[in-house]
Amino acid sequence: MEERILTKECIAEFKGHLVMEERSPATIEKYCRDVTVFSDYAEGRNVTKELVIAYKTKLVDDNYAVRSINSMIASINSLFAFFGWNDLKLKTIKIQQQIFCPEEKELTRQEYEHLVRTAQARHNERLCLILQTICGTGIRVSELRFISVEAAIHGEATVSCKGKMRSVFIVRDLQKKLLSYAARQGITSGCIFITRGGKPISRTNIWRDMKALCIEADVNPNKVFPHNLRHLFARVFYGIEKDIAKLADILGHSSINTTRIYIISTGMEHRQRMENMRLII
């Protein structure tokens, strides 16, 4: 059997394939990083099923989170599929579906309101509005660039992400806030949340600014990151509508299983529901 040696040239060829498949820059970077780490582990050895399984075992022994391991396996399996090495593909580790989420990880509505008010008190108008835009629409932080003056005027933004396009509605109160902010900043068209240089603000800057609010707002820093605002939107929407299919469309999810992760209740809520059953006589 022909030897299968992973080289820098192989990884470069794989990267070119991902580009031609129109994968997002973040996905390409992630896949290439994962296969490079595996290549370093292989150290020029012939890639066999035994070697691949040993690598998977090492990730488990090194105490990587199961989701992280499965994500790395997906990257490596994609590489194998590209080269036709399908016999090397690994099985992912099965994860039991969570029925509730840890309370220390999910942002509550009250904590969100504290963050918004703290941003207002610090006169950080842009951050205050970014928090409300993400939480009020359910968009990803990377999709903020689609919140433009034109979108605010029409009350609807057309978002393109991961090869899919969807419409995101902007409620009236948010419309007014966005247009008022744009007018004060002298932004007459295009992206509303921009840097002094006129470029869309980066997720890194948003993440850093959010973290800076935590102490003053008395909110656990481990809960404060942009994606948790999206989770809060999902939980509030589902609490009102109870329509997971519609929520999946709004969030831009291809699978309802992904949406289910967003709407699981906290342990405290789960415990309270069990207490309310009153089955102990």
PyRosetta script that sets phi, psi and omega in degrees:
from pyrosetta import init, pose_from_sequence

init()
pose = pose_from_sequence("MEERILTKECIAEFKGHLVMEERSPATIEKYCRDVTVFSDYAEGRNVTKELVIAYKTKLVDDNYAVRSINSMIASINSLFAFFGWNDLKLKTIKIQQQIFCPEEKELTRQEYEHLVRTAQARHNERLCLILQTICGTGIRVSELRFISVEAAIHGEATVSCKGKMRSVFIVRDLQKKLLSYAARQGITSGCIFITRGGKPISRTNIWRDMKALCIEADVNPNKVFPHNLRHLFARVFYGIEKDIAKLADILGHSSINTTRIYIISTGMEHRQRMENMRLII")
pose.set_psi(1, 138.3)
pose.set_omega(1, -179.8)
pose.set_phi(2, -65.0)
pose.set_psi(2, 137.5)
pose.set_omega(2, -179.7)
pose.set_phi(3, -69.8)
pose.set_psi(3, 147.1)
pose.set_omega(3, 178.8)
pose.set_phi(4, -116.5)
pose.set_psi(4, 99.7)
pose.set_omega(4, -177.1)
pose.set_phi(5, -110.5)
pose.set_psi(5, 126.9)
pose.set_omega(5, 178.4)
pose.set_phi(6, -86.4)
pose.set_psi(6, 120.4)
pose.set_omega(6, 179.2)
pose.set_phi(7, -119.7)
pose.set_psi(7, 171.3)
pose.set_omega(7, 176.3)
pose.set_phi(8, -61.0)
pose.set_psi(8, -33.8)
pose.set_omega(8, 179.1)
pose.set_phi(9, -66.3)
pose.set_psi(9, -37.8)
pose.set_omega(9, 177.9)
pose.set_phi(10, -62.0)
pose.set_psi(10, -45.4)
pose.set_omega(10, -178.4)
pose.set_phi(11, -66.4)
pose.set_psi(11, -38.1)
pose.set_omega(11, 177.3)
pose.set_phi(12, -63.9)
pose.set_psi(12, -39.6)
pose.set_omega(12, 177.8)
pose.set_phi(13, -65.1)
pose.set_psi(13, -40.7)
pose.set_omega(13, 177.8)
pose.set_phi(14, -63.6)
pose.set_psi(14, -41.2)
pose.set_omega(14, 178.5)
pose.set_phi(15, -61.6)
pose.set_psi(15, -41.8)
pose.set_omega(15, 177.7)
pose.set_phi(16, -61.1)
pose.set_psi(16, -37.3)
pose.set_omega(16, 177.4)
pose.set_phi(17, -63.4)
pose.set_psi(17, -42.8)
pose.set_omega(17, 179.5)
pose.set_phi(18, -64.3)
pose.set_psi(18, -38.7)
pose.set_omega(18, 178.0)
pose.set_phi(19, -62.3)
pose.set_psi(19, -45.0)
pose.set_omega(19, -179.4)
pose.set_phi(20, -66.9)
pose.set_psi(20, -25.0)
pose.set_omega(20, 176.1)
pose.set_phi(21, -81.3)
pose.set_psi(21, -0.9)
pose.set_omega(21, 178.8)
pose.set_phi(22, 62.2)
pose.set_psi(22, 36.7)
pose.set_omega(22, 173.4)
pose.set_phi(23, -69.9)
pose.set_psi(23, 154.8)
pose.set_omega(23, -179.1)
pose.set_phi(24, -69.1)
pose.set_psi(24, 153.0)
pose.set_omega(24, 178.2)
pose.set_phi(25, -54.3)
pose.set_psi(25, -38.3)
pose.set_omega(25, -179.8)
pose.set_phi(26, -65.4)
pose.set_psi(26, -40.2)
pose.set_omega(26, 179.3)
pose.set_phi(27, -66.3)
pose.set_psi(27, -43.7)
pose.set_omega(27, 179.9)
pose.set_phi(28, -61.0)
pose.set_psi(28, -45.1)
pose.set_omega(28, 179.8)
pose.set_phi(29, -62.6)
pose.set_psi(29, -41.1)
pose.set_omega(29, -178.0)
pose.set_phi(30, -67.7)
pose.set_psi(30, -47.5)
pose.set_omega(30, 180.0)
pose.set_phi(31, -61.0)
pose.set_psi(31, -44.4)
pose.set_omega(31, -178.7)
pose.set_phi(32, -67.0)
pose.set_psi(32, -36.2)
pose.set_omega(32, 177.3)
pose.set_phi(33, -64.1)
pose.set_psi(33, -44.0)
pose.set_omega(33, -178.2)
pose.set_phi(34, -64.6)
pose.set_psi(34, -44.0)
pose.set_omega(34, -177.8)
pose.set_phi(35, -73.0)
pose.set_psi(35, -27.5)
pose.set_omega(35, 176.7)
pose.set_phi(36, -67.8)
pose.set_psi(36, -41.0)
pose.set_omega(36, 177.3)
pose.set_phi(37, -62.4)
pose.set_psi(37, -41.3)
pose.set_omega(37, 177.7)
pose.set_phi(38, -65.8)
pose.set_psi(38, -40.0)
pose.set_omega(38, 179.0)
pose.set_phi(39, -62.0)
pose.set_psi(39, -39.4)
pose.set_omega(39, 177.5)
pose.set_phi(40, -64.0)
pose.set_psi(40, -36.3)
pose.set_omega(40, 177.7)
pose.set_phi(41, -66.1)
pose.set_psi(41, -40.3)
pose.set_omega(41, -177.6)
pose.set_phi(42, -67.4)
pose.set_psi(42, -30.5)
pose.set_omega(42, 176.6)
pose.set_phi(43, 52.2)
pose.set_psi(43, 44.0)
pose.set_omega(43, 176.0)
pose.set_phi(44, 78.4)
pose.set_psi(44, 3.2)
pose.set_omega(44, 178.5)
pose.set_phi(45, -76.3)
pose.set_psi(45, 160.2)
pose.set_omega(45, 174.7)
pose.set_phi(46, -64.4)
pose.set_psi(46, 126.8)
pose.set_omega(46, -178.2)
pose.set_phi(47, -80.3)
pose.set_psi(47, 111.4)
pose.set_omega(47, 178.9)
pose.set_phi(48, -117.2)
pose.set_psi(48, 169.6)
pose.set_omega(48, 178.1)
pose.set_phi(49, -63.4)
pose.set_psi(49, -35.6)
pose.set_omega(49, 178.9)
pose.set_phi(50, -63.1)
pose.set_psi(50, -40.5)
pose.set_omega(50, -179.9)
pose.set_phi(51, -66.9)
pose.set_psi(51, -40.7)
pose.set_omega(51, -179.0)
pose.set_phi(52, -66.0)
pose.set_psi(52, -42.3)
pose.set_omega(52, 178.0)
pose.set_phi(53, -64.5)
pose.set_psi(53, -38.4)
pose.set_omega(53, 178.6)
pose.set_phi(54, -63.2)
pose.set_psi(54, -36.9)
pose.set_omega(54, 178.2)
pose.set_phi(55, -66.0)
pose.set_psi(55, -43.3)
pose.set_omega(55, 177.9)
pose.set_phi(56, -60.2)
pose.set_psi(56, -42.9)
pose.set_omega(56, 179.0)
pose.set_phi(57, -62.7)
pose.set_psi(57, -38.8)
pose.set_omega(57, 179.0)
pose.set_phi(58, -63.2)
pose.set_psi(58, -40.6)
pose.set_omega(58, 179.0)
pose.set_phi(59, -61.7)
pose.set_psi(59, -39.7)
pose.set_omega(59, 178.2)
pose.set_phi(60, -66.0)
pose.set_psi(60, -45.8)
pose.set_omega(60, -178.8)
pose.set_phi(61, -64.7)
pose.set_psi(61, -28.9)
pose.set_omega(61, 179.3)
pose.set_phi(62, -82.7)
pose.set_psi(62, 6.1)
pose.set_omega(62, 174.8)
pose.set_phi(63, 65.1)
pose.set_psi(63, 33.2)
pose.set_omega(63, 171.1)
pose.set_phi(64, -68.5)
pose.set_psi(64, 147.3)
pose.set_omega(64, 175.6)
pose.set_phi(65, -63.8)
pose.set_psi(65, 146.4)
pose.set_omega(65, -176.9)
pose.set_phi(66, -58.5)
pose.set_psi(66, -41.8)
pose.set_omega(66, 179.6)
pose.set_phi(67, -63.1)
pose.set_psi(67, -36.3)
pose.set_omega(67, 177.9)
pose.set_phi(68, -66.7)
pose.set_psi(68, -42.0)
pose.set_omega(68, 178.8)
pose.set_phi(69, -62.4)
pose.set_psi(69, -45.7)
pose.set_omega(69, -179.8)
pose.set_phi(70, -63.5)
pose.set_psi(70, -35.0)
pose.set_omega(70, 177.8)
pose.set_phi(71, -66.2)
pose.set_psi(71, -40.8)
pose.set_omega(71, 177.9)
pose.set_phi(72, -67.9)
pose.set_psi(72, -38.0)
pose.set_omega(72, 177.3)
pose.set_phi(73, -62.4)
pose.set_psi(73, -40.5)
pose.set_omega(73, 179.1)
pose.set_phi(74, -60.7)
pose.set_psi(74, -40.1)
pose.set_omega(74, 178.7)
pose.set_phi(75, -64.0)
pose.set_psi(75, -47.0)
pose.set_omega(75, -177.9)
pose.set_phi(76, -66.2)
pose.set_psi(76, -41.6)
pose.set_omega(76, 178.5)
pose.set_phi(77, -62.2)
pose.set_psi(77, -34.3)
pose.set_omega(77, 177.2)
pose.set_phi(78, -64.9)
pose.set_psi(78, -39.7)
pose.set_omega(78, 176.2)
pose.set_phi(79, -62.5)
pose.set_psi(79, -46.5)
pose.set_omega(79, -179.7)
pose.set_phi(80, -61.2)
pose.set_psi(80, -40.6)
pose.set_omega(80, 179.5)
pose.set_phi(81, -62.8)
pose.set_psi(81, -39.5)
pose.set_omega(81, -179.5)
pose.set_phi(82, -62.4)
pose.set_psi(82, -41.5)
pose.set_omega(82, -178.9)
pose.set_phi(83, -87.7)
pose.set_psi(83, -1.9)
pose.set_omega(83, 179.8)
pose.set_phi(84, 78.6)
pose.set_psi(84, 19.8)
pose.set_omega(84, 179.5)
pose.set_phi(85, -93.2)
pose.set_psi(85, 53.4)
pose.set_omega(85, -171.9)
pose.set_phi(86, -65.0)
pose.set_psi(86, -24.6)
pose.set_omega(86, 179.3)
pose.set_phi(87, -70.4)
pose.set_psi(87, -11.2)
pose.set_omega(87, -179.6)
pose.set_phi(88, -93.5)
pose.set_psi(88, -8.1)
pose.set_omega(88, -174.5)
pose.set_phi(89, -59.8)
pose.set_psi(89, 140.5)
pose.set_omega(89, -179.5)
pose.set_phi(90, -98.6)
pose.set_psi(90, 153.2)
pose.set_omega(90, 171.8)
pose.set_phi(91, -86.3)
pose.set_psi(91, 141.5)
pose.set_omega(91, 176.1)
pose.set_phi(92, -76.1)
pose.set_psi(92, 162.5)
pose.set_omega(92, 178.8)
pose.set_phi(93, -83.7)
pose.set_psi(93, 129.3)
pose.set_omega(93, -178.8)
pose.set_phi(94, -72.8)
pose.set_psi(94, 137.1)
pose.set_omega(94, -180.0)
pose.set_phi(95, -117.6)
pose.set_psi(95, 126.4)
pose.set_omega(95, 175.9)
pose.set_phi(96, -68.3)
pose.set_psi(96, 133.8)
pose.set_omega(96, -178.9)
pose.set_phi(97, -61.3)
pose.set_psi(97, 127.1)
pose.set_omega(97, 177.7)
pose.set_phi(98, -70.6)
pose.set_psi(98, 139.1)
pose.set_omega(98, 176.9)
pose.set_phi(99, -99.0)
pose.set_psi(99, -14.4)
pose.set_omega(99, 172.5)
pose.set_phi(100, -153.0)
pose.set_psi(100, 159.7)
pose.set_omega(100, -178.0)
pose.set_phi(101, -106.5)
pose.set_psi(101, 152.3)
pose.set_omega(101, 178.2)
pose.set_phi(102, -62.0)
pose.set_psi(102, 134.1)
pose.set_omega(102, -177.7)
pose.set_phi(103, -63.6)
pose.set_psi(103, -28.6)
pose.set_omega(103, -176.8)
pose.set_phi(104, -75.4)
pose.set_psi(104, -3.4)
pose.set_omega(104, -177.5)
pose.set_phi(105, -108.0)
pose.set_psi(105, -23.1)
pose.set_omega(105, -174.6)
pose.set_phi(106, -99.0)
pose.set_psi(106, 132.0)
pose.set_omega(106, 178.5)
pose.set_phi(107, -75.9)
pose.set_psi(107, 130.5)
pose.set_omega(107, 178.0)
pose.set_phi(108, -89.3)
pose.set_psi(108, 165.1)
pose.set_omega(108, 178.3)
pose.set_phi(109, -62.4)
pose.set_psi(109, -39.8)
pose.set_omega(109, 179.8)
pose.set_phi(110, -62.9)
pose.set_psi(110, -41.6)
pose.set_omega(110, 179.4)
pose.set_phi(111, -66.6)
pose.set_psi(111, -38.9)
pose.set_omega(111, 176.2)
pose.set_phi(112, -59.5)
pose.set_psi(112, -45.4)
pose.set_omega(112, 179.9)
pose.set_phi(113, -63.3)
pose.set_psi(113, -37.0)
pose.set_omega(113, 176.3)
pose.set_phi(114, -61.2)
pose.set_psi(114, -42.1)
pose.set_omega(114, -179.9)
pose.set_phi(115, -63.8)
pose.set_psi(115, -43.9)
pose.set_omega(115, -179.8)
pose.set_phi(116, -62.8)
pose.set_psi(116, -46.2)
pose.set_omega(116, -179.1)
pose.set_phi(117, -65.8)
pose.set_psi(117, -35.1)
pose.set_omega(117, 178.1)
pose.set_phi(118, -66.8)
pose.set_psi(118, -41.3)
pose.set_omega(118, 176.9)
pose.set_phi(119, -62.2)
pose.set_psi(119, -39.3)
pose.set_omega(119, 176.9)
pose.set_phi(120, -63.2)
pose.set_psi(120, -45.6)
pose.set_omega(120, -178.3)
pose.set_phi(121, -62.8)
pose.set_psi(121, -30.7)
pose.set_omega(121, 179.1)
pose.set_phi(122, -87.1)
pose.set_psi(122, 4.1)
pose.set_omega(122, 179.8)
pose.set_phi(123, 58.8)
pose.set_psi(123, 30.8)
pose.set_omega(123, 175.7)
pose.set_phi(124, -95.5)
pose.set_psi(124, 78.8)
pose.set_omega(124, -173.1)
pose.set_phi(125, -63.1)
pose.set_psi(125, -38.9)
pose.set_omega(125, -178.0)
pose.set_phi(126, -64.5)
pose.set_psi(126, -47.9)
pose.set_omega(126, -179.9)
pose.set_phi(127, -64.2)
pose.set_psi(127, -41.4)
pose.set_omega(127, 178.5)
pose.set_phi(128, -56.0)
pose.set_psi(128, -42.1)
pose.set_omega(128, -178.2)
pose.set_phi(129, -77.2)
pose.set_psi(129, -32.0)
pose.set_omega(129, 176.2)
pose.set_phi(130, -63.5)
pose.set_psi(130, -44.3)
pose.set_omega(130, 178.8)
pose.set_phi(131, -57.4)
pose.set_psi(131, -45.4)
pose.set_omega(131, -177.6)
pose.set_phi(132, -71.8)
pose.set_psi(132, -31.7)
pose.set_omega(132, -179.8)
pose.set_phi(133, -69.5)
pose.set_psi(133, -45.1)
pose.set_omega(133, 179.3)
pose.set_phi(134, -66.6)
pose.set_psi(134, -46.5)
pose.set_omega(134, -176.5)
pose.set_phi(135, -72.6)
pose.set_psi(135, -28.7)
pose.set_omega(135, -177.4)
pose.set_phi(136, -86.9)
pose.set_psi(136, -11.1)
pose.set_omega(136, 179.5)
pose.set_phi(137, -121.4)
pose.set_psi(137, -23.1)
pose.set_omega(137, -178.3)
pose.set_phi(138, 81.8)
pose.set_psi(138, 12.1)
pose.set_omega(138, -179.0)
pose.set_phi(139, -75.8)
pose.set_psi(139, 162.0)
pose.set_omega(139, 173.8)
pose.set_phi(140, -76.8)
pose.set_psi(140, 155.0)
pose.set_omega(140, 179.3)
pose.set_phi(141, -61.9)
pose.set_psi(141, -32.2)
pose.set_omega(141, 179.1)
pose.set_phi(142, -69.7)
pose.set_psi(142, -13.8)
pose.set_omega(142, -178.2)
pose.set_phi(143, -95.0)
pose.set_psi(143, 1.1)
pose.set_omega(143, -179.8)
pose.set_phi(144, -60.1)
pose.set_psi(144, -26.6)
pose.set_omega(144, -178.4)
pose.set_phi(145, -64.1)
pose.set_psi(145, -17.8)
pose.set_omega(145, 179.5)
pose.set_phi(146, -86.4)
pose.set_psi(146, -6.3)
pose.set_omega(146, 175.7)
pose.set_phi(147, -83.1)
pose.set_psi(147, 94.2)
pose.set_omega(147, -175.2)
pose.set_phi(148, -110.8)
pose.set_psi(148, 172.0)
pose.set_omega(148, 175.5)
pose.set_phi(149, -59.8)
pose.set_psi(149, -42.3)
pose.set_omega(149, -180.0)
pose.set_phi(150, -63.1)
pose.set_psi(150, -40.4)
pose.set_omega(150, 179.3)
pose.set_phi(151, -65.8)
pose.set_psi(151, -40.6)
pose.set_omega(151, 179.6)
pose.set_phi(152, -65.0)
pose.set_psi(152, -37.9)
pose.set_omega(152, 179.3)
pose.set_phi(153, -64.1)
pose.set_psi(153, -43.4)
pose.set_omega(153, -178.0)
pose.set_phi(154, -83.9)
pose.set_psi(154, -12.3)
pose.set_omega(154, -179.5)
pose.set_phi(155, 73.4)
pose.set_psi(155, 22.5)
pose.set_omega(155, -178.1)
pose.set_phi(156, -158.6)
pose.set_psi(156, 131.7)
pose.set_omega(156, 177.8)
pose.set_phi(157, -112.1)
pose.set_psi(157, 140.7)
pose.set_omega(157, 174.5)
pose.set_phi(158, -98.2)
pose.set_psi(158, 115.1)
pose.set_omega(158, -173.8)
pose.set_phi(159, -106.9)
pose.set_psi(159, 133.5)
pose.set_omega(159, 176.9)
pose.set_phi(160, -117.4)
pose.set_psi(160, 119.2)
pose.set_omega(160, -178.2)
pose.set_phi(161, -152.1)
pose.set_psi(161, 133.8)
pose.set_omega(161, 177.3)
pose.set_phi(162, 56.1)
pose.set_psi(162, 40.2)
pose.set_omega(162, 176.2)
pose.set_phi(163, 76.2)
pose.set_psi(163, 7.2)
pose.set_omega(163, -179.1)
pose.set_phi(164, -123.7)
pose.set_psi(164, 150.2)
pose.set_omega(164, 176.9)
pose.set_phi(165, -118.8)
pose.set_psi(165, 141.8)
pose.set_omega(165, 177.8)
pose.set_phi(166, -148.8)
pose.set_psi(166, 159.4)
pose.set_omega(166, 177.4)
pose.set_phi(167, -95.2)
pose.set_psi(167, 136.3)
pose.set_omega(167, 178.0)
pose.set_phi(168, -119.9)
pose.set_psi(168, 120.0)
pose.set_omega(168, -179.0)
pose.set_phi(169, -80.9)
pose.set_psi(169, 144.2)
pose.set_omega(169, 178.5)
pose.set_phi(170, -115.7)
pose.set_psi(170, 115.2)
pose.set_omega(170, -176.3)
pose.set_phi(171, -65.9)
pose.set_psi(171, 159.1)
pose.set_omega(171, -172.6)
pose.set_phi(172, -56.7)
pose.set_psi(172, -45.3)
pose.set_omega(172, -178.8)
pose.set_phi(173, -61.1)
pose.set_psi(173, -38.8)
pose.set_omega(173, 178.9)
pose.set_phi(174, -71.2)
pose.set_psi(174, -37.9)
pose.set_omega(174, 175.3)
pose.set_phi(175, -52.8)
pose.set_psi(175, -50.9)
pose.set_omega(175, -177.3)
pose.set_phi(176, -61.2)
pose.set_psi(176, -43.8)
pose.set_omega(176, -179.3)
pose.set_phi(177, -64.4)
pose.set_psi(177, -42.5)
pose.set_omega(177, -179.0)
pose.set_phi(178, -64.5)
pose.set_psi(178, -46.5)
pose.set_omega(178, -178.0)
pose.set_phi(179, -68.3)
pose.set_psi(179, -37.1)
pose.set_omega(179, 177.8)
pose.set_phi(180, -65.1)
pose.set_psi(180, -43.6)
pose.set_omega(180, 178.5)
pose.set_phi(181, -63.5)
pose.set_psi(181, -46.0)
pose.set_omega(181, -179.8)
pose.set_phi(182, -59.0)
pose.set_psi(182, -41.9)
pose.set_omega(182, -179.3)
pose.set_phi(183, -63.2)
pose.set_psi(183, -43.0)
pose.set_omega(183, -179.5)
pose.set_phi(184, -67.2)
pose.set_psi(184, -29.1)
pose.set_omega(184, -179.5)
pose.set_phi(185, -88.9)
pose.set_psi(185, -4.0)
pose.set_omega(185, -178.8)
pose.set_phi(186, 73.8)
pose.set_psi(186, 25.0)
pose.set_omega(186, 179.2)
pose.set_phi(187, -94.6)
pose.set_psi(187, 112.0)
pose.set_omega(187, -175.4)
pose.set_phi(188, -100.7)
pose.set_psi(188, -16.4)
pose.set_omega(188, 178.6)
pose.set_phi(189, -159.8)
pose.set_psi(189, 164.2)
pose.set_omega(189, 177.9)
pose.set_phi(190, 77.1)
pose.set_psi(190, -165.8)
pose.set_omega(190, -176.0)
pose.set_phi(191, -55.8)
pose.set_psi(191, 135.6)
pose.set_omega(191, -178.5)
pose.set_phi(192, -85.2)
pose.set_psi(192, -40.0)
pose.set_omega(192, -176.4)
pose.set_phi(193, -93.0)
pose.set_psi(193, 92.8)
pose.set_omega(193, -175.5)
pose.set_phi(194, -127.3)
pose.set_psi(194, 163.8)
pose.set_omega(194, 176.5)
pose.set_phi(195, -83.9)
pose.set_psi(195, 177.4)
pose.set_omega(195, 177.5)
pose.set_phi(196, -61.5)
pose.set_psi(196, -27.7)
pose.set_omega(196, 179.3)
pose.set_phi(197, -82.5)
pose.set_psi(197, -1.8)
pose.set_omega(197, 177.0)
pose.set_phi(198, 90.0)
pose.set_psi(198, 5.4)
pose.set_omega(198, 179.1)
pose.set_phi(199, -93.4)
pose.set_psi(199, 151.9)
pose.set_omega(199, 177.0)
pose.set_phi(200, -56.8)
pose.set_psi(200, 136.0)
pose.set_omega(200, -179.3)
pose.set_phi(201, -63.6)
pose.set_psi(201, 140.3)
pose.set_omega(201, -176.0)
pose.set_phi(202, -83.3)
pose.set_psi(202, 156.6)
pose.set_omega(202, 178.4)
pose.set_phi(203, -63.7)
pose.set_psi(203, -30.5)
pose.set_omega(203, 179.2)
pose.set_phi(204, -63.1)
pose.set_psi(204, -43.8)
pose.set_omega(204, 178.8)
pose.set_phi(205, -64.8)
pose.set_psi(205, -40.0)
pose.set_omega(205, 179.7)
pose.set_phi(206, -65.4)
pose.set_psi(206, -45.3)
pose.set_omega(206, 179.3)
pose.set_phi(207, -59.2)
pose.set_psi(207, -45.3)
pose.set_omega(207, -178.7)
pose.set_phi(208, -64.0)
pose.set_psi(208, -43.8)
pose.set_omega(208, -179.8)
pose.set_phi(209, -64.7)
pose.set_psi(209, -37.2)
pose.set_omega(209, 178.8)
pose.set_phi(210, -65.9)
pose.set_psi(210, -42.8)
pose.set_omega(210, -179.8)
pose.set_phi(211, -61.3)
pose.set_psi(211, -34.5)
pose.set_omega(211, -178.0)
pose.set_phi(212, -66.7)
pose.set_psi(212, -19.0)
pose.set_omega(212, -179.6)
pose.set_phi(213, -82.2)
pose.set_psi(213, -20.9)
pose.set_omega(213, -166.4)
pose.set_phi(214, -55.9)
pose.set_psi(214, -50.7)
pose.set_omega(214, -175.4)
pose.set_phi(215, -62.6)
pose.set_psi(215, -48.4)
pose.set_omega(215, -178.2)
pose.set_phi(216, -65.8)
pose.set_psi(216, -34.0)
pose.set_omega(216, -179.0)
pose.set_phi(217, -85.2)
pose.set_psi(217, -7.8)
pose.set_omega(217, -179.1)
pose.set_phi(218, 59.1)
pose.set_psi(218, 49.0)
pose.set_omega(218, 178.4)
pose.set_phi(219, -123.0)
pose.set_psi(219, 136.5)
pose.set_omega(219, 179.6)
pose.set_phi(220, -56.9)
pose.set_psi(220, 120.7)
pose.set_omega(220, -178.7)
pose.set_phi(221, -57.6)
pose.set_psi(221, -27.2)
pose.set_omega(221, -179.6)
pose.set_phi(222, -67.1)
pose.set_psi(222, -16.1)
pose.set_omega(222, 179.4)
pose.set_phi(223, -94.7)
pose.set_psi(223, -12.7)
pose.set_omega(223, -168.0)
pose.set_phi(224, -100.6)
pose.set_psi(224, 96.7)
pose.set_omega(224, 171.0)
pose.set_phi(225, -155.7)
pose.set_psi(225, 155.0)
pose.set_omega(225, -171.6)
pose.set_phi(226, -52.5)
pose.set_psi(226, -38.6)
pose.set_omega(226, -174.3)
pose.set_phi(227, -66.4)
pose.set_psi(227, -25.9)
pose.set_omega(227, 178.9)
pose.set_phi(228, -69.5)
pose.set_psi(228, -23.9)
pose.set_omega(228, 174.1)
pose.set_phi(229, -67.3)
pose.set_psi(229, -38.5)
pose.set_omega(229, 177.1)
pose.set_phi(230, -64.9)
pose.set_psi(230, -38.7)
pose.set_omega(230, 176.9)
pose.set_phi(231, -64.3)
pose.set_psi(231, -41.1)
pose.set_omega(231, -180.0)
pose.set_phi(232, -63.5)
pose.set_psi(232, -42.9)
pose.set_omega(232, 175.9)
pose.set_phi(233, -55.9)
pose.set_psi(233, -46.4)
pose.set_omega(233, -176.8)
pose.set_phi(234, -62.5)
pose.set_psi(234, -43.5)
pose.set_omega(234, -178.2)
pose.set_phi(235, -66.7)
pose.set_psi(235, -40.8)
pose.set_omega(235, -179.9)
pose.set_phi(236, -68.0)
pose.set_psi(236, -43.5)
pose.set_omega(236, 179.9)
pose.set_phi(237, -61.4)
pose.set_psi(237, -46.9)
pose.set_omega(237, -178.2)
pose.set_phi(238, -66.3)
pose.set_psi(238, -34.4)
pose.set_omega(238, 178.1)
pose.set_phi(239, -62.0)
pose.set_psi(239, -28.1)
pose.set_omega(239, 179.8)
pose.set_phi(240, -90.8)
pose.set_psi(240, -48.4)
pose.set_omega(240, -171.5)
pose.set_phi(241, -90.5)
pose.set_psi(241, -32.4)
pose.set_omega(241, -176.0)
pose.set_phi(242, 55.4)
pose.set_psi(242, 35.8)
pose.set_omega(242, -178.9)
pose.set_phi(243, -125.3)
pose.set_psi(243, 94.7)
pose.set_omega(243, -174.4)
pose.set_phi(244, -71.2)
pose.set_psi(244, -30.5)
pose.set_omega(244, 179.1)
pose.set_phi(245, -66.1)
pose.set_psi(245, -43.9)
pose.set_omega(245, 178.4)
pose.set_phi(246, -64.9)
pose.set_psi(246, -40.9)
pose.set_omega(246, 179.2)
pose.set_phi(247, -62.3)
pose.set_psi(247, -40.6)
pose.set_omega(247, 178.7)
pose.set_phi(248, -60.2)
pose.set_psi(248, -40.8)
pose.set_omega(248, 178.2)
pose.set_phi(249, -64.4)
pose.set_psi(249, -43.2)
pose.set_omega(249, -178.4)
pose.set_phi(250, -63.5)
pose.set_psi(250, -41.6)
pose.set_omega(250, -177.8)
pose.set_phi(251, -79.2)
pose.set_psi(251, -14.0)
pose.set_omega(251, -179.3)
pose.set_phi(252, 80.4)
pose.set_psi(252, 29.9)
pose.set_omega(252, 178.9)
pose.set_phi(253, -88.9)
pose.set_psi(253, 139.6)
pose.set_omega(253, 175.9)
pose.set_phi(254, -81.3)
pose.set_psi(254, -26.9)
pose.set_omega(254, -176.8)
pose.set_phi(255, -124.2)
pose.set_psi(255, 136.0)
pose.set_omega(255, 176.7)
pose.set_phi(256, -65.8)
pose.set_psi(256, -25.9)
pose.set_omega(256, 179.0)
pose.set_phi(257, -61.2)
pose.set_psi(257, -33.7)
pose.set_omega(257, 176.2)
pose.set_phi(258, -67.3)
pose.set_psi(258, -41.7)
pose.set_omega(258, -179.0)
pose.set_phi(259, -63.9)
pose.set_psi(259, -35.0)
pose.set_omega(259, -179.5)
pose.set_phi(260, -58.8)
pose.set_psi(260, -33.7)
pose.set_omega(260, 179.9)
pose.set_phi(261, -63.2)
pose.set_psi(261, -32.7)
pose.set_omega(261, -176.0)
pose.set_phi(262, -73.8)
pose.set_psi(262, -25.3)
pose.set_omega(262, -169.1)
pose.set_phi(263, -110.6)
pose.set_psi(263, 5.6)
pose.set_omega(263, 177.6)
pose.set_phi(264, -66.1)
pose.set_psi(264, 143.2)
pose.set_omega(264, -176.4)
pose.set_phi(265, -81.1)
pose.set_psi(265, 169.8)
pose.set_omega(265, 177.9)
pose.set_phi(266, -78.4)
pose.set_psi(266, 165.5)
pose.set_omega(266, 178.4)
pose.set_phi(267, -60.0)
pose.set_psi(267, -36.8)
pose.set_omega(267, -179.9)
pose.set_phi(268, -64.0)
pose.set_psi(268, -44.6)
pose.set_omega(268, 179.0)
pose.set_phi(269, -64.2)
pose.set_psi(269, -39.9)
pose.set_omega(269, 179.7)
pose.set_phi(270, -64.1)
pose.set_psi(270, -43.6)
pose.set_omega(270, 179.2)
pose.set_phi(271, -62.9)
pose.set_psi(271, -41.3)
pose.set_omega(271, -178.3)
pose.set_phi(272, -63.9)
pose.set_psi(272, -38.9)
pose.set_omega(272, 177.8)
pose.set_phi(273, -63.4)
pose.set_psi(273, -39.0)
pose.set_omega(273, 178.2)
pose.set_phi(274, -66.6)
pose.set_psi(274, -39.6)
pose.set_omega(274, 177.6)
pose.set_phi(275, -62.2)
pose.set_psi(275, -38.8)
pose.set_omega(275, -177.6)
pose.set_phi(276, -69.6)
pose.set_psi(276, -16.7)
pose.set_omega(276, 178.7)
pose.set_phi(277, -69.5)
pose.set_psi(277, -29.1)
pose.set_omega(277, 176.3)
pose.set_phi(278, 50.2)
pose.set_psi(278, 52.9)
pose.set_omega(278, -179.1)
pose.set_phi(279, -95.0)
pose.set_psi(279, -3.3)
pose.set_omega(279, 178.4)
pose.set_phi(280, -92.8)
pose.set_psi(280, 117.5)
pose.set_omega(280, -173.7)
pose.set_phi(281, -89.3)
pose.dump_pdb("model.pdb")
